[in-house]
Amino acid sequence: MPATLPTDVADPVNARILAVSEDRIAGFLVEPFAEIARLSELPLHTVVERLRGMLESGVIRRIRQTMMATNLAPGALVAWQVPAERLDEGFDYLAQEDPFSGHVVVRSTDAETPGSVYRLWTTLKVPQSFSMQRHCELLASRIGAGAFRIMPAKRLFALGVGHVRRRGMEPGSKTDEPGQVMDTNVVELSALEWRVLGPLKREFEPDELRAEPWRARADEAGVPYEQFLEVARGLAARGVVGRFSTFLEHVKPSATGARVTRYNALFHWRVPAGREIEAGREVGRHHILTHAYWREGGPEFAHVNIMAVAHGTEKPLVLAHKAAIDEHLASVGIPVSYTNVFWGGRSEIKPSEILPQAYEAWCRRIGVDPASMRDR
């Protein structure tokens, strides 16, 4: 790769690639890099060398076939009440020692509000047959959390990460139709499907970016190439395969000091019981959101039931997007009796492990009997 090859997201060629590769390659494809090249109208070798350069420089933090993890393992958003003096220690433990905690974020509010004492937030997936409650109790004892709130997603309404395409987006930009409703039912897989899924979801190293990227993964799974593709297509047909995606390092500055985004906001709304799906679809149609879901915040969070995540480079602009969503909810007759914004600070983002055998291995590594962590 030439030393002068641009790796910044602002480079026109890189931006063109990322506008496709972040969230436009849905499902499983035999040749995902060729599809990125086709949609970005660039030669395959250009796409591969630019993605490789951005991955090696840290501008892209990972490239992988995503899974609809909510359909493969029980999941939740967890808020932790941790003493201030142990906040960084707790963050480090969850980010570094718990492979089942995904996004780990220190959050704050602009004023003291319901739930503002819950500063540490994580997404969590606990592999099938294991107990989320027991897992959280174990983590709480390790990080010194005095309380925690588990908030499973009852429905999803938006799921996308196109940070490049969201730059310059006007507040209120939305789809013509309400957002799609996605369920969170857990799907049972066969031994062969789990065997293929492990290599299928593993993130790519720079030298793996090439044509026929799944051939080596089939060898890793120990199954013939055509069978690997058949199983992967079957997983996609069952709705457990998400996007093939590049993930930008949007939290930390790049080597040049540039940031993809500065502000990470978790929006909360309380809407009338029985109107959660309707409200979630109206929220989920807004383009600025990377995630939107129905979660029950309980008394700790003033009984909010719709949550969404947005990113932006300027705080006033993020708030303008929030105001536009509020105005839209009012315009369609959905009353909001309480709303709040939790701002993200220190963050670490990684995929949550979902393989049952990985959970058993983790338990043994930390000196815990896996049987004691099973859901009974």
DARA-V961385 format. One record per run of one state. SS is the DSSP state (h for helix, s for strand, l for the rest). FROM is the first residue (numbers start at 1). TO is the last residue. If there is no record, write none. Layout:
# DARA-V961385
SS|FROM|TO + SS|FROM|TO
This chain:
# DARA-V961385
l|1|11 + h|12|21 + l|22|25 + s|26|26 + l|27|31 + h|32|40 + l|41|43 + h|44|57 + l|58|59 + s|60|67 + l|68|68 + h|69|71 + l|72|73 + s|74|82 + l|83|83 + h|84|96 + l|97|100 + s|101|108 + l|109|119 + s|120|126 + l|127|129 + s|130|130 + l|131|131 + h|132|143 + l|144|144 + s|145|151 + l|152|152 + s|153|159 + l|160|162 + h|163|166 + l|167|173 + s|174|174 + l|175|181 + s|182|182 + l|183|190 + h|191|201 + l|202|205 + h|206|208 + l|209|213 + h|214|221 + l|222|224 + h|225|237 + l|238|240 + s|241|248 + l|249|262 + s|263|271 + l|272|275 + h|276|284 + l|285|285 + s|286|286 + l|287|288 + s|289|295 + l|296|298 + h|299|301 + l|302|305 + s|306|312 + l|313|314 + h|315|331 + l|332|335 + s|336|348 + l|349|355 + h|356|365 + l|366|369 + h|370|373 + s|374|374 + l|375|376
